[in-house]
Amino acid sequence: MQFLIYIIAYPFLWIISILPFPVFYLLSDGIYFLIYYVIGYRKKVVRANLAMALPHLSDKERLEIEKKSYQHLCDMFMEMIKTLTISSKEMNKRFVITNLDLIKEYEAKNKSIMLFASHYASWEWLLVMNEKIAYQGVGVYKKIANKYFDKLVRKIRSKYKTELVATNKTIQLISNNQKNGILSTYGLASDQSPKSDRIMHWDTFMGIEVPVHTGAELLAKKYDLNVVFAKVRKVKRGYYEATIIPITDNPKSIPNFEITHAYLKEVEKQIYEAPEFYFWTHRRWKHRRKDIKG
């Protein structure tokens, strides 16, 4: 059944990926209308999230952000499909790293790098950075249930010199790389809510006390990795910029959970600057202690 679904879906995905961008985004507009106005995908979740995270805004302002966020969500997932056939030249034109020299400076320290990312703007196209760096680029991801689509995603990422590792195999990979002297840049998006049975630490995110993922910080400390954050900005439709922000090159000297806290503050800055590009459909605040705003 998995293979049947794959062989039926793949031709449609491939055809979508080769569409000229004007037609491509016209299709995205149609999907937005269907998802937002007809299906109403997770509208209650989005509205609840916006009300909790941005209570200082009026209902009208939050509604405008809501609509724009759905438009961006459709664009982003369409752009993931575009990755199937987009050329490296086109990708590099549409996703620019503004200060790649900083990564090269960190590479010169001869230590692997932990790169924090967030579910903001385009975390998928951030993988283009791996073509430009000396280290092996590794993306931590949740394995896709359909093994054929999982293999396809791995194949696509390999075009940009990116190795994917499932979340449950991350520790093993980093440990093996450290033992074998394989210097790597490990990319993790750690701004979502952990499962209730894996809660280790609470922090404030958008003024609300919530459980947070601490795995990336713990790995950075254990293996003494340089730590940076990739701040992604949407310039205009289909165009993005990423700026690398240093967090620490000596994680073992930082008190526990301060690296995670610094990371969350950077994510907040992104959201406050342009909240319409955040991934509001996720139940980020489903576990929370209390609202500590104001």
TORTI-809118 format. One line per 3 residues: their letters; for each residue x, y, z of N, C-alpha, C. Coordinates in nm, 2 decimals. Layout:
N
a) X,Y,Z,X,Y,Z,X,Y,Z ~ ...
This chain:
294
mqf) 0.08,-0.12,0.00,0.00,0.00,0.00,0.09,0.13,0.00 ~ 0.20,0.12,0.08,0.29,0.24,0.08,0.34,0.27,-0.05 ~ 0.38,0.16,-0.13,0.44,0.18,-0.26,0.34,0.23,-0.36
liy) 0.21,0.18,-0.35,0.10,0.23,-0.43,0.08,0.38,-0.42 ~ 0.07,0.42,-0.29,0.05,0.56,-0.26,0.16,0.65,-0.32 ~ 0.28,0.59,-0.31,0.40,0.67,-0.36,0.40,0.68,-0.51
iia) 0.37,0.57,-0.58,0.38,0.58,-0.73,0.26,0.66,-0.79 ~ 0.15,0.67,-0.71,0.04,0.76,-0.75,0.07,0.90,-0.73 ~ 0.13,0.93,-0.61,0.15,1.07,-0.57,0.27,1.13,-0.64
ypf) 0.38,1.05,-0.66,0.51,1.11,-0.71,0.49,1.19,-0.84 ~ 0.42,1.13,-0.94,0.41,1.21,-1.07,0.35,1.35,-1.05 ~ 0.25,1.36,-0.96,0.18,1.49,-0.94,0.28,1.58,-0.87
lwi) 0.36,1.53,-0.77,0.46,1.61,-0.70,0.56,1.66,-0.80 ~ 0.61,1.58,-0.89,0.71,1.61,-0.99,0.66,1.72,-1.08 ~ 0.54,1.71,-1.13,0.48,1.80,-1.22,0.46,1.94,-1.15
isi) 0.42,1.94,-1.03,0.41,2.06,-0.95,0.55,2.13,-0.94 ~ 0.65,2.05,-0.91,0.78,2.10,-0.89,0.85,2.17,-1.01 ~ 0.80,2.13,-1.13,0.86,2.19,-1.25,0.78,2.31,-1.31
lpf) 0.67,2.35,-1.24,0.59,2.46,-1.28,0.67,2.59,-1.27 ~ 0.65,2.68,-1.37,0.71,2.81,-1.36,0.66,2.88,-1.23 ~ 0.75,2.96,-1.17,0.71,3.02,-1.04,0.58,3.10,-1.04
pvf) 0.55,3.18,-1.14,0.42,3.25,-1.14,0.30,3.15,-1.13 ~ 0.31,3.04,-1.21,0.20,2.94,-1.20,0.20,2.86,-1.07 ~ 0.32,2.84,-1.03,0.35,2.76,-0.90,0.28,2.83,-0.78
yll) 0.30,2.97,-0.78,0.24,3.04,-0.66,0.09,3.07,-0.68 ~ 0.05,3.07,-0.81,-0.10,3.07,-0.83,-0.16,2.95,-0.78 ~ -0.10,2.83,-0.80,-0.15,2.71,-0.74,-0.15,2.71,-0.59
sdg) -0.05,2.77,-0.53,-0.04,2.79,-0.39,-0.15,2.87,-0.34 ~ -0.19,2.98,-0.41,-0.30,3.06,-0.37,-0.43,2.98,-0.37 ~ -0.45,2.89,-0.47,-0.57,2.81,-0.47,-0.57,2.71,-0.35
iyf) -0.46,2.66,-0.32,-0.45,2.57,-0.20,-0.48,2.64,-0.08 ~ -0.43,2.77,-0.07,-0.46,2.85,0.05,-0.61,2.87,0.07 ~ -0.68,2.90,-0.04,-0.82,2.93,-0.04,-0.89,2.80,0.01
liy) -0.85,2.68,-0.04,-0.91,2.56,0.00,-0.88,2.53,0.15 ~ -0.76,2.54,0.19,-0.72,2.51,0.33,-0.78,2.60,0.43 ~ -0.78,2.73,0.40,-0.82,2.83,0.50,-0.97,2.85,0.50
yvi) -1.03,2.87,0.38,-1.17,2.91,0.37,-1.27,2.79,0.36 ~ -1.23,2.68,0.30,-1.31,2.56,0.28,-1.29,2.46,0.40 ~ -1.17,2.42,0.41,-1.14,2.31,0.51,-1.13,2.37,0.65
gyr) -1.07,2.49,0.66,-1.05,2.55,0.79,-0.95,2.48,0.88 ~ -0.84,2.43,0.81,-0.74,2.35,0.88,-0.68,2.41,1.01 ~ -0.71,2.35,1.12,-0.66,2.39,1.25,-0.68,2.54,1.28
kkv) -0.78,2.60,1.24,-0.81,2.74,1.27,-0.82,2.77,1.42 ~ -0.89,2.68,1.49,-0.90,2.70,1.63,-0.77,2.70,1.70 ~ -0.68,2.61,1.66,-0.54,2.60,1.72,-0.47,2.73,1.69
vra) -0.47,2.78,1.56,-0.40,2.90,1.53,-0.45,3.02,1.60 ~ -0.58,3.03,1.61,-0.64,3.15,1.68,-0.61,3.15,1.83 ~ -0.61,3.03,1.89,-0.58,3.02,2.03,-0.43,3.05,2.05
nla) -0.34,3.00,1.97,-0.20,3.03,1.98,-0.17,3.18,1.96 ~ -0.23,3.24,1.86,-0.21,3.39,1.84,-0.26,3.47,1.96 ~ -0.38,3.43,2.02,-0.43,3.50,2.13,-0.34,3.49,2.25
mal) -0.28,3.37,2.27,-0.19,3.35,2.39,-0.06,3.42,2.37 ~ -0.01,3.41,2.25,0.13,3.47,2.22,0.13,3.62,2.19 ~ 0.02,3.67,2.14,0.02,3.81,2.10,-0.11,3.88,2.15
phl) -0.13,3.88,2.28,-0.25,3.94,2.34,-0.25,4.09,2.33 ~ -0.14,4.15,2.30,-0.13,4.30,2.29,-0.19,4.35,2.16 ~ -0.21,4.26,2.07,-0.27,4.30,1.94,-0.42,4.29,1.94
sdk) -0.49,4.36,1.86,-0.63,4.36,1.85,-0.68,4.23,1.77 ~ -0.81,4.20,1.78,-0.86,4.09,1.71,-0.84,4.10,1.56 ~ -0.86,4.23,1.51,-0.84,4.25,1.37,-0.69,4.23,1.32
erl) -0.60,4.27,1.41,-0.46,4.25,1.37,-0.42,4.11,1.37 ~ -0.47,4.03,1.47,-0.44,3.89,1.48,-0.51,3.81,1.36 ~ -0.62,3.86,1.32,-0.69,3.79,1.20,-0.61,3.81,1.08
eie) -0.55,3.93,1.06,-0.46,3.96,0.95,-0.34,3.87,0.95 ~ -0.28,3.85,1.07,-0.16,3.77,1.08,-0.20,3.62,1.05 ~ -0.32,3.58,1.10,-0.37,3.45,1.08,-0.38,3.42,0.93
kks) -0.44,3.50,0.85,-0.45,3.48,0.71,-0.32,3.48,0.64 ~ -0.23,3.57,0.67,-0.10,3.57,0.61,-0.02,3.45,0.65 ~ -0.04,3.40,0.77,0.04,3.28,0.81,-0.01,3.16,0.73
yqh) -0.14,3.15,0.70,-0.18,3.04,0.62,-0.13,3.05,0.47 ~ -0.13,3.17,0.42,-0.07,3.19,0.29,0.08,3.15,0.28 ~ 0.15,3.19,0.39,0.29,3.15,0.39,0.31,3.00,0.41
lcd) 0.22,2.94,0.50,0.23,2.79,0.52,0.21,2.72,0.39 ~ 0.12,2.76,0.31,0.09,2.69,0.18,0.21,2.71,0.09 ~ 0.27,2.83,0.08,0.39,2.86,0.00,0.50,2.77,0.05
mfm) 0.52,2.76,0.18,0.64,2.69,0.23,0.63,2.54,0.19 ~ 0.51,2.48,0.21,0.50,2.34,0.17,0.51,2.31,0.02 ~ 0.46,2.41,-0.05,0.48,2.40,-0.20,0.63,2.41,-0.23
emi) 0.70,2.50,-0.16,0.84,2.52,-0.19,0.92,2.39,-0.15 ~ 0.87,2.31,-0.05,0.93,2.19,-0.02,0.92,2.09,-0.14 ~ 0.81,2.10,-0.21,0.79,2.02,-0.33,0.88,2.07,-0.45
ktl) 0.90,2.20,-0.45,0.98,2.26,-0.55,1.13,2.21,-0.54 ~ 1.17,2.17,-0.42,1.30,2.13,-0.40,1.34,2.00,-0.48 ~ 1.23,1.93,-0.52,1.25,1.81,-0.61,1.34,1.84,-0.73
tis) 1.31,1.95,-0.80,1.37,1.98,-0.93,1.44,2.11,-0.94 ~ 1.43,2.20,-0.84,1.50,2.33,-0.85,1.65,2.31,-0.86 ~ 1.71,2.40,-0.94,1.85,2.39,-0.96,1.92,2.46,-0.84
ske) 2.05,2.42,-0.82,2.13,2.49,-0.72,2.14,2.64,-0.74 ~ 2.16,2.67,-0.87,2.17,2.82,-0.90,2.05,2.89,-0.86 ~ 1.93,2.84,-0.89,1.80,2.90,-0.85,1.79,2.91,-0.70
mnk) 1.82,2.80,-0.64,1.81,2.79,-0.49,1.90,2.89,-0.43 ~ 2.02,2.91,-0.47,2.11,3.00,-0.41,2.07,3.15,-0.44 ~ 1.99,3.17,-0.54,1.94,3.30,-0.57,1.83,3.34,-0.47
rfv) 1.75,3.23,-0.44,1.63,3.25,-0.36,1.65,3.24,-0.21 ~ 1.76,3.18,-0.17,1.80,3.16,-0.03,1.94,3.20,-0.01 ~ 1.96,3.32,0.06,2.09,3.37,0.07,2.14,3.37,0.22
itn) 2.26,3.33,0.24,2.32,3.33,0.38,2.40,3.46,0.38 ~ 2.36,3.55,0.47,2.42,3.69,0.47,2.56,3.69,0.53 ~ 2.59,3.60,0.62,2.73,3.61,0.69,2.79,3.47,0.70
ldl) 2.81,3.41,0.59,2.86,3.27,0.58,3.00,3.27,0.64 ~ 3.07,3.38,0.64,3.21,3.39,0.70,3.21,3.35,0.84 ~ 3.10,3.37,0.92,3.10,3.34,1.06,3.10,3.19,1.07
ike) 3.03,3.11,0.99,3.04,2.97,0.99,3.18,2.92,0.97 ~ 3.25,2.98,0.87,3.39,2.94,0.84,3.48,2.97,0.95 ~ 3.45,3.08,1.03,3.53,3.11,1.15,3.51,3.00,1.25
yea) 3.39,2.95,1.27,3.36,2.85,1.36,3.42,2.72,1.32 ~ 3.42,2.69,1.19,3.49,2.57,1.13,3.64,2.57,1.16 ~ 3.70,2.69,1.16,3.84,2.70,1.19,3.88,2.67,1.33
knk) 3.78,2.66,1.42,3.80,2.62,1.56,3.82,2.47,1.57 ~ 3.79,2.40,1.46,3.81,2.25,1.46,3.72,2.18,1.55 ~ 3.60,2.23,1.57,3.50,2.16,1.65,3.37,2.16,1.57
sim) 3.29,2.06,1.59,3.16,2.05,1.52,3.07,2.16,1.57 ~ 2.96,2.18,1.50,2.87,2.29,1.52,2.73,2.24,1.54 ~ 2.67,2.29,1.65,2.52,2.27,1.67,2.45,2.39,1.62
lfa) 2.37,2.38,1.52,2.30,2.49,1.46,2.15,2.48,1.50 ~ 2.11,2.57,1.58,1.97,2.58,1.62,1.89,2.65,1.51 ~ 1.78,2.60,1.47,1.69,2.66,1.38,1.55,2.67,1.44
shy) 1.45,2.73,1.37,1.32,2.73,1.42,1.22,2.71,1.31 ~ 1.09,2.68,1.35,0.99,2.66,1.25,0.93,2.80,1.20 ~ 1.02,2.87,1.13,0.99,3.01,1.10,1.04,3.03,0.95
asw) 0.96,3.10,0.88,1.00,3.14,0.74,1.02,3.01,0.66 ~ 1.15,2.98,0.63,1.18,2.85,0.55,1.29,2.78,0.61 ~ 1.26,2.68,0.70,1.36,2.60,0.76,1.41,2.49,0.66
ewl) 1.32,2.46,0.56,1.36,2.36,0.47,1.47,2.40,0.37 ~ 1.46,2.53,0.32,1.56,2.57,0.23,1.69,2.61,0.29 ~ 1.69,2.61,0.42,1.82,2.64,0.50,1.93,2.54,0.46
lvm) 1.88,2.42,0.41,1.98,2.32,0.38,2.08,2.36,0.27 ~ 2.04,2.47,0.20,2.13,2.51,0.09,2.27,2.56,0.15 ~ 2.27,2.59,0.27,2.40,2.63,0.34,2.50,2.52,0.33
nek) 2.46,2.39,0.34,2.55,2.28,0.34,2.63,2.27,0.22 ~ 2.59,2.33,0.11,2.67,2.33,-0.01,2.79,2.42,0.00 ~ 2.79,2.51,0.09,2.89,2.62,0.10,2.99,2.60,0.22
iay) 2.97,2.50,0.30,3.05,2.49,0.41,3.14,2.36,0.40 ~ 3.25,2.36,0.48,3.34,2.25,0.47,3.30,2.13,0.55 ~ 3.23,2.15,0.66,3.18,2.04,0.74,3.07,1.96,0.67
qgv) 3.05,1.84,0.72,2.93,1.76,0.68,2.81,1.82,0.74 ~ 2.71,1.85,0.65,2.58,1.90,0.70,2.49,1.79,0.74 ~ 2.43,1.79,0.86,2.34,1.69,0.91,2.21,1.75,0.96
gvy) 2.10,1.70,0.91,1.97,1.76,0.95,1.90,1.65,1.03 ~ 1.86,1.69,1.15,1.78,1.60,1.24,1.64,1.61,1.20 ~ 1.57,1.50,1.18,1.43,1.50,1.13,1.35,1.39,1.19
kki) 1.22,1.40,1.18,1.13,1.29,1.22,1.11,1.20,1.10 ~ 1.14,1.08,1.11,1.13,0.98,1.00,0.99,0.97,0.95 ~ 0.97,0.97,0.82,0.84,0.96,0.75,0.79,0.82,0.75
ank) 0.67,0.80,0.79,0.61,0.66,0.80,0.62,0.58,0.67 ~ 0.59,0.65,0.56,0.60,0.58,0.43,0.75,0.57,0.39 ~ 0.80,0.45,0.39,0.95,0.44,0.36,0.99,0.49,0.23
yfd) 0.90,0.49,0.13,0.94,0.54,-0.01,0.95,0.69,-0.01 ~ 0.86,0.76,0.06,0.87,0.90,0.07,0.99,0.94,0.16 ~ 1.01,0.86,0.26,1.13,0.89,0.34,1.26,0.88,0.26
klv) 1.27,0.78,0.18,1.38,0.76,0.09,1.39,0.88,-0.01 ~ 1.28,0.93,-0.06,1.28,1.04,-0.15,1.33,1.16,-0.09 ~ 1.28,1.19,0.04,1.33,1.31,0.11,1.48,1.30,0.13
rki) 1.53,1.19,0.17,1.68,1.17,0.19,1.75,1.20,0.06 ~ 1.70,1.15,-0.06,1.76,1.17,-0.19,1.76,1.32,-0.22 ~ 1.65,1.39,-0.20,1.65,1.53,-0.23,1.75,1.61,-0.14
rsk) 1.76,1.58,-0.01,1.85,1.65,0.07,2.00,1.63,0.03 ~ 2.02,1.51,-0.02,2.16,1.47,-0.05,2.21,1.56,-0.17 ~ 2.12,1.62,-0.25,2.16,1.71,-0.35,2.24,1.83,-0.29
ykt) 2.20,1.86,-0.17,2.26,1.98,-0.10,2.36,1.94,0.00 ~ 2.42,1.82,-0.02,2.52,1.76,0.07,2.48,1.76,0.22 ~ 2.35,1.72,0.23,2.29,1.71,0.36,2.26,1.56,0.39
elv) 2.31,1.52,0.51,2.27,1.38,0.56,2.16,1.40,0.66 ~ 2.06,1.32,0.64,1.95,1.32,0.74,1.96,1.21,0.84 ~ 1.93,1.25,0.97,1.94,1.15,1.07,1.81,1.16,1.15
atn) 1.75,1.04,1.18,1.62,1.04,1.26,1.65,1.08,1.40 ~ 1.55,1.14,1.46,1.58,1.19,1.60,1.63,1.08,1.70 ~ 1.58,0.96,1.68,1.62,0.86,1.78,1.76,0.80,1.75
kti) 1.82,0.85,1.64,1.96,0.80,1.61,2.06,0.91,1.61 ~ 2.02,1.03,1.66,2.11,1.15,1.66,2.23,1.13,1.75 ~ 2.20,1.08,1.87,2.31,1.06,1.97,2.42,0.97,1.92
qli) 2.37,0.86,1.86,2.46,0.76,1.81,2.55,0.82,1.69 ~ 2.49,0.89,1.60,2.56,0.95,1.49,2.67,1.05,1.54 ~ 2.63,1.14,1.63,2.72,1.24,1.68,2.84,1.17,1.76
snn) 2.80,1.07,1.84,2.91,1.00,1.91,3.01,0.93,1.81 ~ 2.95,0.87,1.71,3.04,0.80,1.61,3.13,0.91,1.54 ~ 3.07,1.02,1.50,3.14,1.12,1.43,3.25,1.18,1.51
qkn) 3.22,1.20,1.64,3.33,1.25,1.73,3.44,1.15,1.75 ~ 3.41,1.02,1.76,3.52,0.92,1.77,3.60,0.91,1.65 ~ 3.54,0.93,1.53,3.61,0.92,1.40,3.66,1.05,1.35
gil) 3.65,1.16,1.42,3.70,1.28,1.38,3.63,1.34,1.26 ~ 3.50,1.31,1.25,3.42,1.37,1.14,3.35,1.50,1.18 ~ 3.40,1.61,1.14,3.35,1.74,1.18,3.22,1.77,1.10
sty) 3.12,1.80,1.18,2.98,1.82,1.12,2.91,1.94,1.17 ~ 2.81,1.99,1.10,2.72,2.09,1.14,2.58,2.02,1.16 ~ 2.53,2.02,1.28,2.41,1.95,1.31,2.29,2.05,1.32
gla) 2.19,2.04,1.24,2.08,2.13,1.24,1.96,2.08,1.31 ~ 1.91,2.15,1.41,1.79,2.10,1.48,1.69,2.22,1.50 ~ 1.57,2.20,1.47,1.46,2.29,1.51,1.40,2.25,1.64
sdq) 1.42,2.33,1.74,1.39,2.28,1.88,1.28,2.37,1.95 ~ 1.20,2.44,1.87,1.11,2.54,1.93,0.97,2.48,1.95 ~ 0.95,2.35,1.92,0.81,2.30,1.94,0.80,2.23,2.08
spk) 0.68,2.18,2.11,0.65,2.13,2.24,0.70,1.98,2.25 ~ 0.77,1.95,2.36,0.81,1.81,2.38,0.69,1.73,2.42 ~ 0.70,1.59,2.41,0.60,1.51,2.46,0.60,1.52,2.61
sdr) 0.48,1.49,2.67,0.47,1.51,2.82,0.56,1.42,2.90 ~ 0.59,1.30,2.85,0.68,1.21,2.92,0.82,1.24,2.90 ~ 0.86,1.35,2.82,1.00,1.38,2.80,1.03,1.52,2.85
imh) 0.94,1.58,2.93,0.97,1.71,2.98,1.08,1.71,3.09 ~ 1.18,1.79,3.06,1.29,1.80,3.16,1.31,1.94,3.21 ~ 1.26,2.04,3.14,1.28,2.18,3.18,1.17,2.27,3.13
wdt) 1.14,2.37,3.20,1.04,2.47,3.16,1.11,2.61,3.15 ~ 1.06,2.68,3.05,1.11,2.82,3.03,0.99,2.90,2.98 ~ 1.02,3.03,2.96,0.92,3.12,2.90,0.94,3.14,2.75
fmg) 0.83,3.12,2.68,0.83,3.14,2.53,0.71,3.22,2.50 ~ 0.74,3.34,2.44,0.63,3.43,2.41,0.55,3.47,2.54 ~ 0.63,3.48,2.65,0.56,3.52,2.77,0.48,3.41,2.85
iev) 0.49,3.29,2.80,0.41,3.18,2.86,0.51,3.07,2.90 ~ 0.49,3.02,3.03,0.58,2.92,3.08,0.54,2.78,3.02 ~ 0.64,2.73,2.95,0.61,2.60,2.87,0.73,2.51,2.89
pvh) 0.71,2.38,2.87,0.82,2.28,2.86,0.89,2.31,2.73 ~ 1.02,2.29,2.73,1.11,2.31,2.61,1.20,2.19,2.59 ~ 1.23,2.18,2.46,1.33,2.08,2.42,1.47,2.12,2.47
tga) 1.54,2.03,2.53,1.68,2.07,2.58,1.79,1.97,2.52 ~ 1.74,1.88,2.43,1.83,1.78,2.37,1.95,1.85,2.30 ~ 1.93,1.95,2.22,2.03,2.01,2.14,2.14,2.07,2.24
ell) 2.09,2.14,2.34,2.19,2.19,2.44,2.27,2.09,2.51 ~ 2.20,1.98,2.55,2.27,1.87,2.62,2.38,1.81,2.53 ~ 2.34,1.79,2.40,2.44,1.73,2.31,2.56,1.83,2.29
akk) 2.53,1.96,2.28,2.64,2.06,2.26,2.73,2.06,2.38 ~ 2.68,2.04,2.50,2.76,2.04,2.62,2.84,1.91,2.62 ~ 2.77,1.80,2.60,2.84,1.67,2.61,2.96,1.66,2.51
ydl) 2.94,1.70,2.39,3.04,1.69,2.29,3.12,1.82,2.26 ~ 3.10,1.92,2.34,3.17,2.05,2.33,3.16,2.10,2.19 ~ 3.04,2.13,2.14,3.01,2.18,2.01,3.00,2.33,2.01
nvv) 3.04,2.40,1.90,3.01,2.54,1.88,2.86,2.55,1.87 ~ 2.80,2.66,1.92,2.66,2.67,1.91,2.62,2.80,1.84 ~ 2.54,2.79,1.73,2.49,2.91,1.66,2.34,2.90,1.64
fak) 2.28,3.01,1.60,2.14,3.01,1.56,2.12,3.07,1.42 ~ 2.04,3.00,1.34,2.01,3.05,1.21,1.88,3.13,1.21 ~ 1.90,3.26,1.20,1.78,3.35,1.19,1.74,3.37,1.05
vrk) 1.62,3.32,1.01,1.58,3.33,0.87,1.47,3.44,0.86 ~ 1.49,3.52,0.75,1.39,3.63,0.72,1.33,3.61,0.58 ~ 1.20,3.63,0.57,1.14,3.62,0.44,1.15,3.76,0.38
vkr) 1.22,3.77,0.27,1.24,3.90,0.20,1.12,3.93,0.12 ~ 1.07,3.84,0.04,0.95,3.85,-0.03,0.91,3.71,-0.07 ~ 0.80,3.70,-0.14,0.75,3.56,-0.18,0.86,3.48,-0.26
gyy) 0.90,3.37,-0.20,0.99,3.28,-0.27,1.14,3.32,-0.24 ~ 1.16,3.42,-0.16,1.30,3.47,-0.13,1.33,3.48,0.02 ~ 1.44,3.43,0.06,1.47,3.43,0.20,1.62,3.47,0.23
eat) 1.64,3.52,0.35,1.78,3.54,0.39,1.80,3.48,0.53 ~ 1.92,3.42,0.55,1.95,3.36,0.68,2.07,3.43,0.73 ~ 2.07,3.47,0.86,2.18,3.53,0.93,2.22,3.44,1.04
iip) 2.35,3.40,1.05,2.40,3.31,1.16,2.44,3.40,1.28 ~ 2.38,3.36,1.39,2.40,3.44,1.51,2.47,3.35,1.61 ~ 2.59,3.39,1.66,2.67,3.31,1.75,2.60,3.30,1.89
itd) 2.60,3.19,1.95,2.55,3.17,2.09,2.66,3.14,2.19 ~ 2.75,3.04,2.15,2.87,3.02,2.24,2.96,2.92,2.16 ~ 3.09,2.94,2.19,3.19,2.84,2.14,3.25,2.76,2.26
npk) 3.19,2.78,2.38,3.23,2.71,2.49,3.11,2.67,2.58 ~ 3.03,2.58,2.53,2.90,2.54,2.59,2.92,2.49,2.73 ~ 3.03,2.42,2.76,3.04,2.36,2.89,3.06,2.46,3.00
sip) 3.09,2.59,2.96,3.11,2.69,3.06,2.98,2.77,3.09 ~ 2.87,2.74,3.01,2.74,2.80,3.03,2.65,2.72,3.12 ~ 2.59,2.79,3.22,2.50,2.72,3.32,2.39,2.65,3.24
nfe) 2.35,2.54,3.30,2.25,2.45,3.23,2.12,2.53,3.19 ~ 2.08,2.51,3.07,1.95,2.56,3.02,1.97,2.71,2.97 ~ 2.08,2.77,2.99,2.09,2.91,2.94,2.11,2.92,2.79
ith) 2.17,2.81,2.73,2.18,2.81,2.59,2.04,2.80,2.53 ~ 1.96,2.71,2.58,1.82,2.69,2.53,1.74,2.82,2.55 ~ 1.76,2.89,2.66,1.69,3.02,2.69,1.74,3.12,2.59
ayl) 1.87,3.13,2.56,1.91,3.23,2.46,1.86,3.20,2.32 ~ 1.85,3.07,2.29,1.79,3.03,2.16,1.64,3.08,2.15 ~ 1.57,3.05,2.26,1.42,3.08,2.26,1.40,3.23,2.24
kev) 1.49,3.31,2.30,1.48,3.46,2.29,1.50,3.50,2.15 ~ 1.59,3.44,2.08,1.62,3.47,1.94,1.49,3.43,1.85 ~ 1.43,3.32,1.88,1.31,3.28,1.81,1.20,3.39,1.83
ekq) 1.19,3.43,1.96,1.09,3.53,1.99,1.11,3.66,1.91 ~ 1.23,3.70,1.90,1.26,3.82,1.82,1.21,3.81,1.68 ~ 1.23,3.69,1.62,1.18,3.66,1.48,1.03,3.68,1.48
iye) 0.97,3.62,1.57,0.82,3.62,1.57,0.77,3.76,1.59 ~ 0.82,3.84,1.68,0.77,3.97,1.70,0.79,4.06,1.58 ~ 0.90,4.04,1.51,0.93,4.12,1.39,0.83,4.09,1.28
ape) 0.79,3.97,1.26,0.70,3.94,1.15,0.63,3.80,1.19 ~ 0.52,3.81,1.27,0.46,3.69,1.33,0.39,3.60,1.22 ~ 0.36,3.66,1.11,0.29,3.58,1.00,0.37,3.47,0.94
fyf) 0.50,3.47,0.97,0.59,3.36,0.91,0.62,3.25,1.01 ~ 0.55,3.25,1.12,0.58,3.14,1.22,0.48,3.02,1.19 ~ 0.51,2.91,1.24,0.44,2.79,1.22,0.33,2.77,1.33
wth) 0.22,2.85,1.32,0.12,2.86,1.42,0.03,2.74,1.43 ~ 0.03,2.66,1.34,-0.07,2.54,1.34,-0.03,2.43,1.44 ~ 0.10,2.44,1.48,0.14,2.34,1.58,0.09,2.38,1.72
rrw) 0.06,2.28,1.80,0.01,2.30,1.94,0.12,2.33,2.03 ~ 0.19,2.44,2.01,0.31,2.47,2.08,0.28,2.49,2.23 ~ 0.17,2.55,2.26,0.14,2.59,2.40,0.04,2.49,2.47
khr) 0.03,2.37,2.42,-0.06,2.27,2.48,-0.03,2.24,2.62 ~ 0.10,2.24,2.66,0.14,2.22,2.80,0.19,2.35,2.85 ~ 0.13,2.41,2.95,0.18,2.54,3.00,0.14,2.55,3.15
rkd) 0.22,2.62,3.22,0.19,2.64,3.37,0.10,2.76,3.39 ~ 0.15,2.87,3.34,0.07,2.99,3.37,0.11,3.10,3.27 ~ 0.02,3.19,3.25,0.05,3.31,3.17,0.12,3.41,3.26
ikg) 0.24,3.45,3.22,0.31,3.55,3.31,0.33,3.68,3.24 ~ 0.25,3.71,3.14,0.26,3.84,3.07,0.21,3.95,3.16 ~ 0.28,4.06,3.14,0.23,4.19,3.21,0.23,4.18,3.36
